[in-house]
Amino acid sequence: MPAEPDPAGTGGHVLILGGTTEARRLAEALATDPSCRVTTSLAGRVASPVLPPGDTRIGGFGGITGLAAWIVAHDVTRVVDATHPFAERMSFHAAEAEALTGVPLVALRRPGWTPEPGDDWTFVDSLDGAADRLPGLGSRAFLTTGRMGLHAFARLTDTWFLVRSVDPPEAPVPPHLEVLLARGPFTLADERELIARHRIDVLVTKDSGGSATAPKLTAAREAGIPVLVVRRPAVPEGVAEAESVAAVLDWLRQQV
């Protein structure tokens, strides 16, 4: 196994805009450094989130000016945007807050997924685009795009959907829907069993990247079913980027 990243010397007050596996791992690493104070901000979309070590805050900041004011009021020395790749609004707010406050920002952007031999992937630019393409690819869909976007598929009356979520989704939702309440990560064996048990013939996902949710892609490849992939949205230009927790820790040390 690779060595654990060393957070020593990171110092200051680090604000993590969190909600991802990488955000939690970063908070865990920083919590072992006595020179560093870490606060993780969560959007509050999950009723009972698993809280990372260090300080936490839940809920929005009140837009760009609210985020900038919080950074200044709490003597934040560096900000890490470790939000989900599809949380584009917060990423743009973080970039604007950096411009307003002068507090350095780095975006932890895990690499996106790429198809492998044997994959049958179709790319679209939005959830609405995925809903348009889905009827031609299958009739029993494993929908893994998140409970907040189910409204885009509510108009599909001839497709049966399986949705897995930590919390129950809210209307509008597709008329033929089964919800599994569960919290990941899920193993390859889990995904194989789920696809077989529910006779899934198409997988719908966002290009979230990372390893935590990748087993479903392997299971789909093995089962020979197509995958409908929603491309990532645009990201702010000119923001420092890192692809791993270790790279973020290196950046933090350089900023000191």
Order of alpha helices (4+ residues) and beta strands (2+ residues): beta-alpha-beta-beta-alpha-beta-alpha-beta-beta-alpha-beta-beta-beta-alpha-beta-alpha-beta-beta-alpha
